[in-house]
Amino acid sequence: MTVPPRPPAETSAEGSGVPTPPPTAHSGAIRVMGLQLQGGRVIPRRQVFSWALWDWATQPFNSVILTFVFTALYLTSDTFLDPAVAALGEGDPAYERALAELASALGWAITIAGILIALLAPVLGQRADVSGRRKVWLGGATAALVLCMVALFFVQGAPAYFILGISLIAAGTVFSEIAGVNYNAMLVQVSTPKTVGKVSGLGWGLGYIGGIVALVLVVVATTFDWWGMPTDNGLAYRVIALGCAVWTLLFAWPVLVYVPEAAPAPGRERVSFWRNYIVLVQDIIALWRDSRPTFWFLLASAVFRDGLAGVFAFGAVIAAIVFHFTSNEVLLFGIAANLLAGLSTILAGRFDDRFGARAVIIFSLAGLLIAGLAVFFFHDTGKLVFWVFGLVLTLFVGPAQAASRSFLARVTPAGRESEIFGLYATTGRAASFLSPLLWAALIAAFGATYWGILGIMIVLAAGLVLMLFVKVPPALR
C-alpha cells in the first residue's frame, strides 16, 4: 500500500488551522508532518509528565537488570556453572572458559531478541497507526515486560535455570523495544513544534535519573546486608528483579490513563499481518521518494546511535581495565555519569527547541569526539583523565539521544509515527554490530584495551559525517 494522497489544504488537527505544505520534490514536505498538526495546541502538563514518566518507569529494566546487576553479577556468574567447575576458582582455564560460555549464551539470546525486534517493530508499529491503538500496544508490551521481570524471581541459582533466565531477558528486551516504539510515537501527541525538544529531553532525562535512583536503592540494600534477609540461591538478585517489576507498575500507568489515544491513520486500510510486510516495503520506497530527509536520518542515526551505545556498553570496561578503577569507583562513576546525562538531557531539550534537533545532534557528536579522543590520547596519565573527560562524554550522550527522537518526530508524516519509529528501532538493530566489531578488531590488532576507544570514536565520526548530509525540510525549519 502506498502513502495515501495528500489531504486538502484546509486539513488541520482539532481546528489548529495548520495547512498541509505544498508538494515539493524530495523535500519531505509532500505530506503534512504529524507534529505540524499540533501547532497552536496547548498540551496539558499532566499529559506531558505522564508520558515522560514511562521512561522513568521502565529504566530499571535497562540499568539494573540488563546492564549493572542481574545479568552482570548474577546470570553470568559461577552460580550457574557446574559445581565441580565453579570450585576450580578464578584463574583456572576451565573456570574462565565456562564463564565465557555463559556470557556467550547471553549474547546469543540478546542477538535473537534483536533480530525479532528488527522484524517485528515496524510492522507492529504500522498496525498500531492504522488501527489507532498505540496505547493498547504500549500497555500490552509494558505488561509483558513486567511479567518477564516477575518471572525472573523464579530463576534460582542453579545451572538448570540458566536457559530460563536468558530466555526471559531476551523476551523482556523484545517487549521493551516494542513498547518503546509506540511510546516514542506518542511524543507527537504530547508536544508541539515549539516544545518537542524539551518534552523529548524530559523523558530521556527522567529515564537516566530513574536508573540512578534504582541503582542507589540496590546499593543501600547491599550495604545493609538486605536487613537480615537470606541471600542464598540468588534470592537477593531475584528480589531485585521483582522490585524492578513493581517499580514499573507503580510509574508506568499514568501514560495509559492521562494521554489520549491517537486517531486511526486516515486513508490507510487494515491488512493481514503478512501483507503488512508488503505495505512496509512500499512505504519505505515512498519515504525515499517523498520524504528523503526522514530516510537519510534513519540511516545516519543508526550509525551514531550505535556509537552512543558503545560509550555506555564499554565505558565500565574502559574504567576498570584501562584506568584501573576499583569496583566502588566504577559504581560511583556510573551513578555520576547517569546523573550528569539526565540533567544535561533535560537542559539540552531547550536548546533543541531554540536551535533545532539537528544542531544539537551535531554539536553533541562533536563534543563526544573531542572528549573521547582526549581519553584515548591521555589514557596513560592517570585516573583523573577519565574522571574528567569520561564524565564530559556522558554530558553529550543523552542530548544526542533525545534530539534524535525529536528530529524524527519533526520529519515523520502524520499517521505513520509508530511505523517510522519501528523503522528507527530496526535500523538501529541493523547497525548495532559496528561499535562491538571495531572495539574488538582494534584491540585484537594492537593488543591493548584502550585502542577500543578509537573504534567507538570512528563509529561516532561516521555518524557525524552522515548527519551533516541530513537536511531539514524547508517547510519545517
C-alpha atoms as one frame of an Amber mdcrd trajectory, in Angstrom:
protein
   0.000   0.000   0.000   1.458   3.343  -0.986   1.364   6.563   1.004  -2.205
   7.948   0.808  -2.784  11.074  -1.243  -2.100  14.467   0.270  -5.135  15.843
   2.140  -6.643  19.129   1.036  -5.011  22.366   2.097  -7.635  23.154   4.727
  -6.976  19.927   6.636  -5.940  20.561  10.235  -5.932  18.895  13.627  -8.523
  19.933  16.148  -9.027  23.261  14.469  -5.379  24.232  14.623  -5.574  25.669
  11.129  -2.197  24.248  10.096  -2.327  23.743   6.324  -0.703  20.894   4.521
   2.542  22.064   2.899   2.540  22.158  -0.898   4.232  19.266  -2.702   7.979
  19.703  -3.056  10.040  17.009  -4.731  12.190  15.077  -2.270  11.771  17.759
   0.397   9.905  15.685   2.901   7.028  18.164   2.675   4.767  16.292   0.310
   2.605  15.299   3.286   1.845  17.175   6.438   4.034  16.048   9.333   2.283
  14.781  12.439   3.940  17.385  14.646   2.674  20.223  12.420  -0.888  19.236
  13.279  -0.093  20.122  16.893   0.711  23.738  16.031  -1.265  26.158  18.202
  -2.327  23.496  20.705  -1.719  23.785  24.420  -0.753  20.393  25.842  -1.788
  19.905  29.488   1.217  19.479  31.750  -0.291  16.341  33.239  -0.196  14.670
  29.823   3.422  15.681  29.265   4.593  14.483  32.677   2.573  11.255  32.438
   4.204  10.483  29.096   7.733  11.281  30.343   7.205   9.160  33.466   7.158
   5.992  31.346  10.894   6.459  30.698  11.433   6.629  34.460   9.211   3.570
  34.976  10.989   1.207  32.577  14.602   2.340  33.010  15.377  -0.160  35.847
  15.000  -2.995  33.333  17.839  -1.486  31.303  20.098  -0.212  34.076  19.553
  -2.725  36.887  18.615  -5.936  35.084  20.344  -5.687  31.691  23.463  -3.667
  32.474  24.748  -3.474  36.020  23.197  -6.067  38.328  21.088  -9.073  37.291
  22.911 -10.215  34.149  26.388  -8.908  35.068  26.564 -10.041  38.696  24.163
 -12.990  38.793  23.206 -14.617  35.492  26.760 -14.766  34.127  28.410 -15.636
  37.450  29.744 -19.000  38.654  26.387 -19.544  40.368  25.229 -21.095  37.094
  28.302 -23.245  36.496  28.611 -26.923  37.218  29.639 -27.081  40.915  32.805
 -29.016  40.036  33.873 -26.307  37.576  32.874 -23.490  39.939  35.085 -24.997
  42.622  38.157 -24.522  40.412  38.031 -20.769  41.044  39.334 -17.726  39.189
  42.422 -18.186  37.066  41.702 -21.777  36.118  41.301 -22.084  32.316  38.274
 -24.366  32.594  36.584 -21.958  35.013  37.245 -18.931  32.826  36.108 -20.809
  29.720  32.854 -21.824  31.412  32.124 -18.227  32.415  32.819 -17.127  28.855
  30.297 -19.694  27.620  27.640 -18.195  29.904  28.365 -14.715  28.573  28.299
 -16.029  25.020  24.933 -17.730  25.548  23.511 -14.495  26.938  24.865 -12.676
  23.891  23.197 -15.133  21.527  19.884 -14.765  23.354  20.018 -10.986  23.054
  21.052 -11.322  19.398  17.941 -13.394  18.682  15.887 -10.773  20.502  17.440
  -8.092  18.309  16.518  -9.988  15.143  12.910 -10.322  16.340  12.785  -6.599
  17.124  14.122  -5.723  13.680  11.495  -7.928  12.011   8.507  -7.013  14.181
   8.925  -3.371  15.247   7.976  -1.535  12.020   5.120  -3.888  11.150   3.564
  -3.791  14.620   4.033  -0.026  14.602   2.270   0.169  11.245  -0.667  -1.817
  12.612  -0.875   0.482  15.645  -1.016   3.538  13.341  -3.736   2.101  11.117
  -5.936   0.935  13.988  -5.300   3.950  16.237  -4.312   1.693  19.137  -0.872
   2.890  20.197  -1.842   2.878  23.854  -3.081  -0.708  23.593   0.259  -1.841
  22.149   2.171   0.253  24.686   0.145  -1.093  27.599   0.266  -4.698  26.413
   4.018  -4.702  25.783   4.698  -2.946  29.093   2.576  -5.511  30.941   4.502
  -8.320  29.198   7.788  -6.687  30.255   6.574  -6.591  33.855   5.648 -10.281
  33.679   9.146 -11.112  32.397  10.704  -9.303  35.364   8.353 -11.056  37.779
   9.277 -14.406  36.230  12.981 -13.669  36.841  12.211 -14.158  40.520  11.883
 -17.880  39.771  15.358 -18.119  38.201  17.069 -19.909  41.064  20.837 -20.023
  41.421  21.484 -23.338  39.667  22.674 -24.328  36.171  19.268 -25.817  35.333
  17.694 -22.336  35.480  20.176 -20.557  33.217  18.239 -21.088  29.960  15.080
 -19.793  31.632  16.998 -16.718  32.776  18.450 -15.731  29.407  15.134 -16.500
  27.669  13.298 -14.111  29.984  15.979 -11.456  29.469  15.619 -11.801  25.681
  11.813 -11.705  25.841  11.921  -8.651  28.095  14.203  -6.924  25.601  11.714
  -7.546  22.782   8.726  -6.314  24.782  10.666  -3.270  25.993  11.531  -2.251
  22.432   8.003  -2.849  21.088   6.591  -0.729  23.903   9.242   1.908  23.224
   8.246   2.190  19.563   4.697   3.210  20.479   5.893   5.342  23.373   8.217
   7.295  21.067   5.419   7.710  18.526   3.238   9.261  21.239   5.790  12.093
  21.568   3.886  13.781  18.733   0.702  13.671  20.824   2.174  15.416  23.877
   4.278  18.128  22.230   4.117  20.905  19.672   6.703  22.109  17.138   7.891
  24.588  19.776   8.144  22.131  22.694   9.084  18.756  21.170  12.766  19.062
  22.097  12.015  19.958  25.702   9.468  17.151  26.076  11.748  14.531  24.500
  14.632  15.668  26.712  12.423  15.465  29.798  11.617  11.831  29.053  15.232
  10.815  28.420  16.401  12.794  31.458  13.867  11.190  33.786  14.937   7.804
  32.432  18.573   8.407  33.374  17.667   9.737  36.818  15.257   6.852  37.415
  18.055   4.420  36.660  20.251   6.175  39.231  17.600   6.007  41.948  17.061
   2.299  41.275  20.816   1.601  41.419  21.178   3.577  44.636  18.388   1.520
  46.211  20.272  -1.641  45.261  23.486  -0.251  46.778  21.687   0.676  50.001
  20.128  -2.786  50.266  23.539  -4.388  49.734  25.215  -2.086  52.265  22.772
  -3.150  54.960  23.114  -6.857  54.030  19.480  -6.962  52.977  18.432  -6.340
  56.576  18.991  -9.956  57.517  17.118 -11.496  54.584  18.641 -14.806  53.402
  20.534 -14.319  50.142  21.371 -17.905  49.214  20.070 -19.422  45.973  20.306
 -15.998  44.310  17.404 -14.682  46.367  18.814 -11.146  46.599  19.041 -10.806
  42.819  15.630 -12.375  42.326  14.135  -9.870  44.755  15.843  -7.084  42.786
  14.092  -8.285  39.606  10.780  -8.363  41.458  11.426  -4.853  42.748  12.049
  -3.624  39.188   8.693  -5.104  38.145   6.906  -3.322  40.993   8.700  -0.077
  40.111   7.449  -0.284  36.514   3.891  -0.987  37.658   3.949   1.987  40.033
   5.084   4.540  37.466   4.024   3.303  34.004   0.248   3.573  34.362  -0.195
   7.405  34.067   0.627   7.443  30.338  -2.192   4.955  29.751  -4.693   6.995
  31.779  -3.920  10.630  31.024  -2.548  10.676  27.445  -5.333  10.418  24.837
  -5.240   7.709  22.204  -4.202   8.673  18.678  -6.849   8.592  15.968  -6.549
   5.894  13.285  -4.395   6.974  10.339  -6.748   8.348   7.648  -6.837   6.703
   4.251  -4.998   3.536   5.298  -6.774   0.194   5.213  -6.182  -2.669   7.596
  -4.482  -5.673   6.037  -3.352  -9.082   7.230  -0.199  -9.394   9.301   1.902
 -10.884   6.492   0.664  -8.354   3.940   1.932  -5.660   6.301   5.444  -6.534
   5.124   4.470  -5.743   1.521   2.985  -2.457   2.694   6.168  -1.775   4.664
   8.367  -2.162   1.580   6.064   0.138  -0.384   6.166   2.681   2.419   9.985
   2.611   2.553  10.066   3.272  -1.203   7.621   6.134  -0.651   9.877   7.517
   2.084  12.787   7.568  -0.359  10.671   9.262  -2.985   8.645  11.755  -0.948
  10.336  12.172   2.435  14.038  11.965   1.694  15.240  13.655   4.939  13.422
  11.018   7.000  15.063   8.240   5.011  18.580   9.653   5.363  18.121  10.410
   9.038  17.150   6.790   9.730  20.457   5.769   8.127  22.631   8.378   9.866
  21.049   7.845  13.271  21.533   4.079  13.033  25.288   4.664  12.846  25.770
   7.312  15.507  23.294   5.678  17.912  25.436   2.547  17.793  28.395   4.731
  18.744  26.382   6.157  21.653  25.504   2.635  22.746  29.196   1.737  22.609
  30.056   4.567  25.010  27.814   3.082  27.682  28.414  -0.580  26.822  32.200
  -0.326  27.151  32.547   2.638  29.493  32.790   0.497  32.624  35.290  -1.823
  30.908  37.489   1.142  29.982  37.337   2.469  33.540  38.233  -0.892  35.099
  40.879  -2.179  32.681  42.476   0.941  31.163  42.285   3.256  34.175  42.280
   0.582  36.919  39.160   1.776  38.707  38.074  -0.322  41.686  34.562  -1.813
  41.816  33.380   1.005  44.066  34.931   3.620  41.784  33.182   2.086  38.770
  29.858   2.186  40.619  30.398   5.791  41.737  31.370   6.771  38.207  28.239
   5.079  36.848  25.986   6.979  39.243  27.725  10.295  38.475  27.613   9.613
  34.735  23.890   8.858  34.704  23.124  11.876  36.870  25.030  14.225  34.558
  23.480  12.592  31.484  19.994  13.047  32.905  20.451  16.703  33.842  22.211
  17.634  30.597  19.486  15.920  28.566  16.708  17.858  30.270  18.620  21.124
  29.750  19.524  20.335  26.132  15.840  19.966  25.270  15.513  23.743  25.477
  18.416  24.204  23.039  16.700  21.677  20.780  13.585  23.853  20.571  15.666
  27.010  20.127  18.297  25.902  17.607  16.808  22.686  16.206  17.415  18.981
  16.858  19.920  18.675  14.013  22.164  21.341  15.556  22.011  19.635  18.973
  22.894  16.248  17.459  25.854  17.622  15.502  27.142  19.620  18.490  26.778
  16.594  20.801  28.574  14.244  18.413  31.421  16.747  18.040  31.672  17.034
  21.831  31.739  13.255  22.159  34.575  13.002  19.649  36.687  15.630  21.420
  36.192  14.069  24.864  36.664  10.510  23.588  39.874  11.314  21.753  41.176
  13.026  24.904  40.547   9.804  26.851  42.346   7.846  24.120  45.428  10.037
  23.781  45.892  10.705  27.517  44.990   7.237  28.779  48.354   6.728  30.481
  48.252   9.901  32.619  46.089   8.541  35.438  42.506   8.204  36.643  41.823
  11.945  36.656  41.700  11.954  32.856  38.803   9.504  32.831  37.003  11.229
  35.695  37.091  14.484  33.747  36.726  13.524  30.096  34.714  10.364  30.800
  32.092  12.465  32.577  32.247  15.032  29.769  31.366  12.191  27.391  28.200
  11.480  29.347  27.141  15.125  29.076  26.636  14.670  25.335  25.169  11.158
  25.092  21.695  11.949  26.436  21.189  15.144  24.408  22.111  13.293  21.198
  19.618  10.520  22.006  16.776  12.861  22.930  17.373  15.157  19.953  17.327
  12.122  17.634  13.844  11.278  18.855  12.594  14.847  18.461  14.166  15.195
  14.993  12.397  12.060  13.794   9.122  13.321  15.271   9.556  16.511  13.243
  10.065  14.743   9.889   7.548  11.901  10.241   4.384  12.104   8.089   1.134
  12.269  10.035  -0.425   8.903  10.811   2.824   6.949  10.393   4.588   7.727
  13.675   4.613   4.203  15.127   5.702   2.696  11.812   8.566   5.182  11.392
   9.730   4.732  14.977   9.545   0.995  14.333  11.911   1.519  11.397  14.042
   3.610  13.769  14.344   0.554  16.015  15.020  -1.732  13.048  17.785   0.405
  11.531  19.354   0.744  14.960  19.479  -3.023  15.295  20.848  -3.409  11.775
  23.873  -1.238  12.634  24.356  -2.492  16.182  27.417  -4.567  15.207  29.617
  -1.579  14.289  30.902  -0.476  17.705  31.464  -4.008  19.065  33.207  -5.007
  15.823  35.629  -2.070  15.748  36.147  -2.300  19.514  37.170  -5.950  19.249
  39.115  -5.571  15.984  41.319  -2.681  17.140  42.042  -4.318  20.491  42.989
  -7.540  18.697  45.147  -5.668  16.192  47.109  -3.548  18.685  46.938  -5.746
  21.789  45.717  -3.111  24.276  42.209  -2.351  25.536  42.492   1.423  25.139
  42.554   1.019  21.342  38.894   0.038  21.604  38.143   3.675  22.469  39.295
   4.659  18.993  36.935   2.090  17.477  33.935   3.746  19.161  35.152   7.177
  18.062  35.353   6.001  14.434  31.678   4.997  14.553  30.679   8.339  16.088
  32.721  10.200  13.464  30.997   8.267  10.655  27.609   9.107  12.159  28.576
  12.779  12.395  29.590  12.873   8.729  26.337  11.217   7.668  24.367  13.633
   9.836  25.909  16.589   8.019  24.162  15.406   4.859  20.750  15.221   6.558
  18.763  18.360   5.772  15.685  19.721   7.472  12.779  20.163   5.013  12.263
  23.884   4.228   8.674  23.823   5.477   9.837  22.640   8.911  12.761  24.996
   9.503
